[in-house]
Amino acid sequence: MPAYPRLDDLRDTFLSDGKLDVRMEQMVRPVVLESWKRSRGFGNSNRFSELPLHSPIVSDSVLLRAARPILSTLADELGMSNASLLIADRHARILETWISNQDLARKLERVGSVPGHTAAEEMVGTNGVGTPAADRKASMIVGAEHIADVLTDFACVGAPINNPITGRPEGIVTLTALASDASPILPSLINQAAREVGRQLVNLASMRERVLLDSFLSASRLGRAIAVVGGDVLMENPAATEYLHHVDKTTLWMIVSESVTASHPKRTVRLETEAAITELNCTAIVFDDELIGAIVEVVQQIHTEPLNALPTPPTSPNWAPLAESLPGTSQAWVYAREQAESAMRASLPVVVFGAPGTGKFTLLRHMLDRVAPRQTPAVLDSQDAQKDVETWFTELSTALDEGTPVIFRHLDSLDEVVAQRAADHLGAAPTLLARGLVLGTAGAQGSRALEPGHQALLDLIAVGRIDMPNLRERKQDMRSLLHVFERKYASAVSISYTQGAYTALSRAPWPGNLRQLDSVMRGVFSLGRRNEVTVDQLPPAIAAYARRRDLTMLEQLEVDGIINALIRCFGNKVLAAEMLGISRSTLYRKISGYKLDEERLFL
């Protein structure tokens, strides 16, 4: 190696060995080195041809409406002769681009820097979209600082867009140019653009959010420790953050909203935690005669110490972990279980969102088996409400009166008037809500706009939220899931699978999710003739996947995006291409290249 190794040699050495010596580390900018460490931890390679296709985009999102006028103006000012602008969501999925130079446009298209594709760091390593999303601060990544070889011709400068009201990151603005055109002034330029988009988000915010923001700004002028809390919004000045850092906003809002009302707008609240006792002066924020938030002023705080004379309470709950009855180790499923157990520990009402067949209702039953083991829940299905709404409400009223847990199934399919009436019932009898014994299931959120009645019901129940992954996101869990169905349906004690059978089961897209897998395995085990499952025992639509080659993680992400679009568009490739933001010819080429038979997706 030469005395002064090239940056791409340093990068390749780091990816190979996992470390650099001290002299080498000094040749790499700290922000880049930290990103390289994360990228290597994700298993990133420098060998891939383009950013992977992720999922369809929503072209009229609030973020895009806020960004378009600002970034269009910036594009005009720069002339965009040798650069492009893009906006991505908080997960580094590219939403829209601005570019006029056709040569650069072709280069960026070849590497997949187009709407619908993802530049997340865990997928493609260090880059000017995913790295600022991960760091939550502006980053400039130039040439061989990128992990991927296909990106080393570019200099990319990205900055996060933060919502001034909620404080949440909403997206990323990135400028891309050739590496030879990199300039140290670019980060400040893009940071300014990101701040302007953030301010525009405030202008487009709902009136409720504007009222909360105005209340916070007005109260903060007093120079005290001030916070404003309301629903999913928490705004704090630095003094309040110092006192309230150990309290999450959901807990704070639950305590405050139980104390102040529109008719009793001022209360002093005593907030006790293991760390401190905090006295808060709370003032209601009312909009249209409705409590939407509260101004919280920290009056005093006394730090406490645990009493050594008393036994230390157990840090774990006295119920069995969900993993014992709902096994699986995939990241998506572990996260869903963690969401569920967090809601159980906090006694929160919960809504489980997800596609049909993902196991939403099953998860809720397992949760109630732990937190209310001796009670049989009242299960209120939207279909039953359509048949006999008065009987449906009688069952709801009985459950609320008797303190019986309630599960609303398919609550987003309720008639809007019924949903509002159900919300009124729950609001008038909040005891079950406070105990976390009102639960619900709904389709994947975002599938359609919510009417006021549905929103009112969700506002009460969806204090805790669990997002169920599709089965194709849980391929790592296939072996555990098959064991569940073996115990449920198989007569033999020990079942084995040929390589072809297991490969087919793992690679199939499973549009019907766990419900479809359950049906397939019930059919297989109903034969009861063998201890070994072979390909010929599987339905032809599933068995066909035994012949497909193994896909890399990036290829599988692209396949999943295509399959999701085809399923949502009922196999219409024209609509699917439009949803994915790619040309029909590109979609046809990828379907052919991956040997996807879209007809099998609906079998």
C-alpha positions in Angstrom: 0.0 0.0 0.0 1.4 3.4 -0.9 2.4 5.9 1.9 -0.8 7.9 1.3 -3.5 5.4 0.3 -6.4 6.6 -1.8 -9.8 7.0 -0.1 -11.4 4.2 -2.0 -8.5 1.9 -0.8 -9.2 3.0 2.8 -12.9 2.3 2.3 -12.3 -1.2 0.9 -9.8 -1.9 3.7 -12.3 -0.9 6.3 -15.1 -3.0 4.7 -12.8 -6.0 4.6 -11.1 -5.7 7.9 -13.6 -3.7 10.0 -11.0 -1.3 11.2 -8.3 1.2 10.1 -5.1 2.0 11.9 -4.8 5.4 13.6 -2.9 6.9 10.7 -5.6 5.8 8.2 -8.5 6.9 10.4 -7.1 10.4 10.4 -7.4 10.5 6.6 -11.2 9.9 6.8 -13.6 12.6 8.0 -15.2 11.5 11.4 -18.8 11.8 10.1 -17.9 9.5 7.2 -16.0 7.0 9.4 -19.0 6.7 11.7 -21.3 6.1 8.8 -18.9 3.4 7.4 -19.0 1.7 10.7 -22.9 1.6 10.6 -22.8 0.5 7.0 -20.5 -2.4 7.7 -22.7 -3.4 10.6 -25.6 -3.6 8.2 -23.6 -5.9 6.0 -23.4 -3.3 3.1 -21.2 -4.1 0.2 -19.7 -1.7 -2.4 -21.0 -3.9 -5.2 -24.5 -3.1 -6.4 -25.8 -1.6 -9.6 -28.5 0.9 -8.4 -30.5 2.1 -5.4 -33.2 -0.5 -4.8 -36.8 0.1 -5.6 -38.7 0.5 -2.3 -42.4 1.3 -2.6 -45.0 3.6 -4.3 -45.0 7.3 -3.3 -47.9 9.6 -2.4 -47.6 12.5 -4.8 -49.8 14.9 -2.8 -48.3 14.5 0.7 -48.0 17.5 2.9 -44.2 17.2 2.8 -44.2 17.4 -1.0 -46.7 20.3 -1.0 -44.3 22.2 1.3 -41.2 21.4 -0.6 -42.2 21.9 -4.2 -42.4 25.7 -4.4 -39.1 26.1 -2.4 -37.1 23.5 -4.3 -38.4 24.6 -7.6 -37.3 28.1 -7.0 -33.9 26.9 -5.8 -33.5 24.8 -8.9 -34.3 27.8 -11.1 -31.8 30.0 -9.2 -29.0 27.4 -9.5 -29.8 26.8 -13.1 -29.3 23.1 -12.3 -26.9 22.8 -15.2 -24.6 20.4 -13.3 -26.7 19.4 -10.3 -29.9 17.9 -9.2 -32.2 18.4 -6.2 -34.3 15.7 -4.6 -36.5 15.4 -1.6 -36.8 12.1 0.4 -39.0 11.1 3.3 -37.6 10.5 6.8 -36.7 6.9 5.8 -34.6 8.1 2.8 -37.1 7.0 0.2 -36.8 9.4 -2.8 -40.1 11.3 -3.5 -39.3 13.8 -6.2 -36.3 15.2 -8.2 -35.5 18.4 -10.0 -33.0 18.2 -12.8 -32.5 19.7 -16.2 -29.1 18.4 -17.3 -30.0 15.3 -19.4 -26.5 13.8 -19.1 -26.6 14.0 -15.3 -30.2 12.8 -15.4 -29.2 9.7 -17.3 -26.3 9.0 -14.9 -28.6 9.3 -11.9 -31.3 7.2 -13.5 -28.8 4.5 -14.1 -27.9 4.3 -10.4 -31.5 4.4 -9.3 -31.6 7.9 -7.9 -35.3 8.3 -8.9 -38.6 8.5 -7.1 -39.7 5.3 -5.4 -36.2 4.1 -4.8 -34.5 4.1 -1.3 -31.1 5.5 -0.3 -31.4 4.3 3.3 -28.0 3.7 4.9 -28.9 0.2 6.0 -29.6 -0.6 2.3 -26.9 1.1 0.3 -24.4 2.4 2.9 -22.9 5.9 3.3 -24.6 8.4 0.9 -26.0 11.9 0.9 -29.6 10.9 1.6 -29.4 8.0 4.0 -26.5 9.4 6.1 -28.2 12.7 7.0 -31.4 10.7 7.7 -29.4 8.5 10.1 -27.4 11.3 11.7 -30.3 13.8 11.7 -27.9 16.5 10.6 -26.5 17.8 7.3 -23.9 15.7 5.6 -21.8 16.1 2.5 -20.5 12.8 1.0 -18.1 13.1 -1.8 -16.7 10.5 -4.2 -15.2 7.4 -2.6 -16.7 8.4 0.8 -19.8 6.6 -0.6 -19.9 2.9 0.2 -21.3 2.0 -3.2 -18.9 2.1 -6.2 -21.7 3.3 -8.5 -22.1 6.5 -6.4 -18.4 7.5 -6.3 -18.8 9.8 -9.3 -21.0 12.1 -7.3 -20.9 14.6 -4.5 -24.2 14.6 -2.4 -25.1 17.1 0.2 -28.2 16.4 2.3 -29.9 18.1 5.2 -32.9 16.9 7.4 -36.2 18.7 7.3 -37.6 19.0 10.9 -41.2 19.8 11.7 -41.0 22.9 13.9 -44.3 22.0 15.6 -43.7 18.3 16.5 -39.9 18.3 16.4 -40.0 15.2 14.3 -37.8 14.7 11.2 -40.0 14.7 8.2 -37.6 14.3 5.3 -34.3 15.0 3.6 -33.3 17.6 1.0 -30.3 16.6 -1.1 -28.3 18.3 -3.8 -26.3 15.9 -6.1 -23.5 17.1 -8.4 -20.4 15.5 -9.9 -17.7 14.9 -7.4 -15.4 17.4 -9.2 -18.0 20.1 -8.5 -18.1 19.6 -4.7 -18.1 22.9 -2.8 -17.8 23.6 0.9 -20.7 26.1 0.6 -23.2 23.5 -0.4 -24.1 22.3 3.1 -25.2 25.8 4.3 -27.2 26.2 1.1 -29.1 22.9 1.5 -29.5 23.5 5.3 -31.2 26.8 4.5 -33.5 25.1 2.0 -34.4 22.4 4.5 -35.3 25.1 7.1 -37.5 26.8 4.6 -39.3 23.6 3.9 -39.8 23.1 7.6 -41.3 26.6 8.0 -43.6 25.9 5.1 -44.8 22.7 6.9 -45.9 25.1 9.7 -47.9 27.1 7.2 -49.6 24.0 5.9 -50.2 22.5 9.4 -53.7 22.0 10.7 -55.3 24.9 12.7 -55.0 22.7 15.8 -51.3 22.4 15.4 -51.0 26.2 14.8 -52.9 27.0 17.9 -50.5 24.7 19.9 -47.5 26.3 18.4 -48.8 29.9 19.0 -49.5 29.0 22.6 -46.0 27.6 23.1 -44.3 30.6 21.5 -46.4 33.0 23.6 -45.8 31.2 26.9 -42.1 30.7 26.2 -41.6 34.5 26.2 -42.0 34.4 30.0 -38.6 32.9 30.4 -39.7 29.9 32.5 -39.5 26.2 32.0 -42.4 25.8 29.6 -43.8 22.9 27.5 -46.9 22.5 25.4 -48.3 19.0 25.1 -51.3 17.8 23.1 -51.9 14.4 21.5 -48.8 13.5 19.6 -47.3 17.0 19.9 -44.7 17.9 22.6 -42.8 21.2 22.4 -40.3 22.1 25.2 -37.9 25.0 25.8 -34.5 23.9 27.0 -35.3 24.6 30.7 -38.4 22.3 30.5 -36.4 19.6 28.7 -34.0 19.5 31.6 -36.8 18.7 34.0 -39.0 16.5 31.8 -36.5 14.4 29.9 -37.5 11.3 31.9 -41.2 11.6 31.0 -42.5 10.5 27.5 -45.1 12.7 25.9 -47.8 10.0 25.9 -47.6 9.7 29.7 -47.4 13.4 30.2 -50.5 14.0 28.0 -52.5 11.3 29.7 -51.8 12.8 33.1 -52.4 16.4 32.1 -55.5 15.7 30.0 -57.1 13.9 33.0 -56.5 17.0 35.1 -57.5 20.0 33.0 -60.7 20.5 31.0 -62.3 23.2 29.0 -64.5 24.1 32.0 -61.6 23.8 34.5 -58.6 25.1 32.6 -56.1 25.5 35.4 -54.7 22.8 37.6 -51.5 22.0 39.6 -50.4 18.5 38.9 -48.0 16.4 40.9 -46.0 14.1 38.7 -44.2 11.3 40.5 -41.6 9.0 38.9 -38.8 6.9 40.3 -36.4 9.7 39.6 -38.2 12.8 40.8 -41.4 14.4 42.1 -42.3 17.3 39.8 -44.9 20.0 40.4 -46.5 21.3 37.2 -48.9 24.3 36.6 -51.1 23.2 33.7 -53.3 25.5 31.6 -55.7 24.1 29.1 -55.5 25.1 25.4 -59.0 25.0 24.0 -60.0 25.2 20.4 -63.6 25.1 19.2 -64.7 24.3 22.8 -62.4 21.2 22.8 -59.4 20.5 24.9 -56.5 20.1 22.4 -53.5 20.6 24.7 -52.1 22.3 27.7 -49.3 24.7 28.6 -47.2 23.0 31.2 -44.9 25.1 33.5 -42.4 23.3 35.8 -42.8 24.9 39.3 -40.3 22.8 41.2 -38.7 19.3 41.2 -37.5 17.2 44.0 -35.2 14.3 43.1 -35.9 11.1 45.0 -33.9 8.0 45.9 -35.3 4.5 46.0 -35.8 3.1 49.5 -33.2 0.4 50.1 -35.3 -1.1 52.9 -38.0 -2.1 50.5 -37.6 -4.9 48.1 -36.8 -3.8 44.6 -39.9 -4.2 42.4 -39.3 -6.5 39.4 -38.4 -4.7 36.2 -40.1 -7.4 34.1 -43.9 -7.9 34.1 -45.4 -11.0 35.8 -46.8 -12.3 32.4 -44.9 -14.5 30.0 -43.2 -12.8 27.1 -45.1 -12.8 23.9 -42.2 -14.6 22.2 -43.2 -17.8 24.1 -46.5 -18.2 22.2 -45.7 -15.9 19.2 -42.3 -17.0 18.1 -40.0 -15.4 15.5 -36.8 -13.5 15.3 -37.1 -11.3 12.2 -36.5 -7.6 12.9 -40.0 -6.6 11.7 -41.7 -9.1 14.0 -39.5 -8.5 17.0 -40.4 -4.8 16.7 -44.1 -5.5 16.5 -43.9 -7.7 19.7 -41.9 -4.9 21.5 -44.6 -2.4 20.6 -47.2 -4.8 22.0 -45.3 -5.4 25.2 -44.7 -1.7 25.7 -48.4 -1.0 25.4 -49.1 -3.8 27.9 -46.7 -2.5 30.5 -48.1 1.0 30.2 -51.8 -0.2 30.2 -52.5 1.6 26.9 -55.5 1.1 24.7 -54.1 -0.2 21.4 -54.9 -0.5 17.7 -53.1 -3.0 15.6 -52.7 -2.0 11.9 -51.9 -4.3 9.1 -52.9 -6.1 5.9 -55.5 -8.9 6.0 -54.2 -12.2 7.4 -51.2 -10.8 9.2 -52.4 -11.9 12.6 -53.8 -8.7 14.1 -56.6 -10.3 16.1 -54.4 -13.2 17.2 -51.9 -10.8 18.7 -54.6 -9.0 20.6 -55.9 -12.2 22.0 -52.5 -13.2 23.2 -52.0 -9.8 24.8 -55.3 -10.1 26.7 -54.5 -13.6 27.8 -51.6 -12.0 29.7 -53.1 -8.8 31.1 -56.7 -10.0 31.7 -56.4 -13.8 31.8 -59.6 -14.5 33.5 -61.8 -12.3 31.3 -63.4 -13.2 28.0 -63.4 -10.1 25.8 -66.4 -8.7 23.9 -65.4 -9.0 20.2 -67.3 -6.3 18.2 -66.8 -6.8 14.5 -67.8 -4.1 12.0 -69.7 -6.7 9.9 -71.9 -7.5 12.9 -72.7 -3.8 13.3 -73.9 -3.7 9.7 -76.3 -6.6 10.4 -77.7 -5.4 13.7 -76.3 -2.1 15.0 -78.5 -1.9 18.1 -77.4 -5.3 19.4 -73.8 -4.4 18.6 -74.1 -1.3 20.8 -75.9 -3.2 23.5 -72.9 -5.6 23.7 -70.6 -2.6 23.9 -72.6 -0.9 26.7 -72.7 -4.2 28.6 -68.9 -4.6 28.3 -68.3 -1.0 29.5 -70.6 -1.4 32.4 -69.1 -4.8 33.5 -65.5 -3.8 32.9 -65.1 -6.5 30.2 -62.2 -6.0 27.7 -63.4 -4.9 24.3 -61.8 -5.7 20.9 -63.1 -3.8 17.9 -62.4 -5.8 14.7 -62.0 -3.9 11.4 -62.9 -0.6 13.1 -61.9 1.3 10.0 -64.7 -0.5 8.2 -67.4 0.8 10.6 -70.0 3.1 9.2 -68.9 6.7 10.0 -71.9 7.4 12.1 -71.5 4.1 14.1 -67.8 4.9 14.6 -68.7 8.3 16.0 -71.3 6.8 18.3 -68.9 4.2 19.5 -66.4 7.0 20.3 -69.1 8.8 22.3 -69.8 5.6 24.3 -66.1 5.2 25.1 -65.7 8.8 26.0 -68.5 8.7 28.5 -67.1 5.6 30.2 -63.3 6.0 30.1 -62.4 3.4 32.8 -61.6 0.6 30.3 -59.6 2.9 28.2 -57.5 3.9 31.2 -56.9 0.3 32.0 -55.8 -0.5 28.5 -58.6 -3.0 27.9 -60.0 -1.4 24.7 -58.2 -2.8 21.7 -58.8 -2.7 17.9 -57.7 -3.9 14.5 -57.6 -1.9 11.3 -56.1 -2.1 7.8 -52.7 -0.7 7.1 -53.0 3.0 7.9 -52.9 5.3 5.0 -54.9 3.2 2.7 -57.7 5.8 2.7 -58.6 9.1 4.2 -60.3 8.8 7.6 -63.7 10.4 8.2 -64.3 12.4 11.4 -66.1 9.5 13.2 -63.3 7.0 12.5 -60.7 9.6 13.5 -62.5 10.3 16.8 -62.6 6.5 17.6 -58.9 6.1 16.7 -57.9 9.1 18.8 -59.4 7.3 21.8 -58.1 3.8 21.1 -54.9 4.2 19.1 -52.9 5.6 22.1 -50.7 2.6 21.5 -50.0 1.6 17.9 -48.7 -1.7 16.6 -47.8 -2.2 12.9 -48.0 -5.8 11.8 -45.5 -6.9 9.1 -46.5 -8.8 6.0 -45.4 -12.5 6.0 -42.9 -11.8 3.1 -41.1 -9.5 5.6 -40.8 -12.4 8.0 -38.9 -15.0 5.9 -36.4 -15.4 8.8 -39.4 -16.7 10.9 -40.6 -19.4 8.5 -39.1 -22.3 10.4 -40.8 -21.1 13.7 -44.1 -20.6 12.0 -44.0 -24.0 10.4 -43.5 -25.5 13.8 -46.6 -23.7 15.0 -48.7 -25.2 12.2 -47.1 -28.7 12.8 -48.4 -28.6 16.3 -51.8 -27.4 15.1 -52.4 -29.8 12.2 -49.8 -32.6 11.9 -50.3 -36.0 13.3 -46.6 -36.9 13.2 -44.3 -35.9 16.0 -41.4 -34.9 13.8 -41.8 -33.2 10.4 -38.9 -32.5 8.0 -38.9 -30.5 4.7 -37.0 -31.2 1.6 -34.7 -28.4 0.4 -37.1 -27.6 -2.5 -40.2 -27.5 -0.3 -38.6 -25.2 2.3 -37.1 -23.0 -0.5 -40.6 -22.6 -2.1 -42.3 -21.8 1.3 -39.6 -19.2 2.1 -39.6 -17.5 -1.3 -43.3 -17.4 -2.0 -44.8 -13.8 -1.8 -47.8 -14.8 0.4 -50.2 -12.0 -0.4 -52.7 -13.7 2.0 -50.0 -13.6 4.7 -50.3 -16.0 7.7 -53.9 -16.9 6.9 -52.8 -18.2 3.5 -49.8 -20.1 5.0 -52.2 -21.6 7.5 -54.5 -22.8 4.7 -51.6 -24.3 2.7 -50.1 -26.2 5.7 -53.5 -27.4 6.8 -54.0 -28.9 3.3 -50.5 -30.4 3.4 -50.9 -32.0 6.9 -54.4 -33.2 6.2 -52.9 -36.0 4.1 -51.2 -37.3 7.2 -49.2 -39.8 5.2 -45.6 -38.6 5.6 -43.1 -37.2 8.0 -41.5 -35.3 5.2 -43.0 -32.4 3.2 -41.9 -32.3 -0.4 -42.4 -29.9 -3.2 -45.1 -32.0 -4.9 -47.3 -31.7 -1.8 -47.5 -27.9 -2.1 -50.0 -26.1 -4.3 -48.5 -25.4 -7.8 -48.5 -21.6 -7.2 -46.3 -22.1 -4.2 -44.2 -25.0 -5.5 -43.1 -22.8 -8.5 -41.0 -20.7 -6.2 -38.6 -23.6 -5.5 -37.0 -23.0 -8.9 -36.1 -19.4 -8.3 -32.5 -18.4 -7.5 -31.6 -16.8 -4.2 -31.9 -13.1 -4.2 -29.7 -10.6 -2.4 -31.3 -8.4 0.3 -31.4 -5.5 -2.1 -32.9 -7.5 -4.9 -35.5 -8.9 -2.5 -36.4 -5.3 -1.4 -37.0 -4.5 -5.1 -39.1 -7.6 -5.7 -41.2 -6.8 -2.6 -41.8 -3.3 -3.9 -43.0 -4.6 -7.3 -45.2 -7.3 -5.7 -46.8 -4.8 -3.3 -47.7 -2.5 -6.2 -49.1 -5.4 -8.3 -51.2 -6.6 -5.4 -52.5 -3.1 -4.6 -53.3 -2.6 -8.3 -54.9 -6.0 -8.7 -52.3 -7.1 -11.3 -52.7 -4.0 -13.5 -49.1 -3.4 -14.6 -49.9 0.1 -16.0 -51.2 1.3 -12.7 -48.4 -0.5 -10.8 -45.8 1.2 -12.9 -47.4 4.6 -12.3 -47.6 3.9 -8.5 -43.9 2.9 -8.5 -42.9 5.9 -10.4 -41.2 3.9 -13.2 -41.9 3.4 -16.9 -44.0 0.4 -18.0 -41.0 -0.9 -19.9 -38.8 -0.8 -16.8 -41.5 -2.6 -14.8 -41.9 -5.3 -17.6 -38.1 -5.7 -17.7 -37.9 -6.2 -13.9 -40.8 -8.6 -13.9 -39.1 -10.6 -16.6 -35.7 -10.4 -15.0 -37.0 -11.7 -11.6 -39.3 -14.2 -13.4 -42.3 -13.0 -11.5 -45.7 -14.5 -12.5 -48.1 -11.8 -11.4 -51.1 -14.1 -11.8 -49.7 -16.3 -9.0 -49.9 -13.4 -6.6 -53.7 -13.8 -6.5 -53.9 -17.6 -6.1 
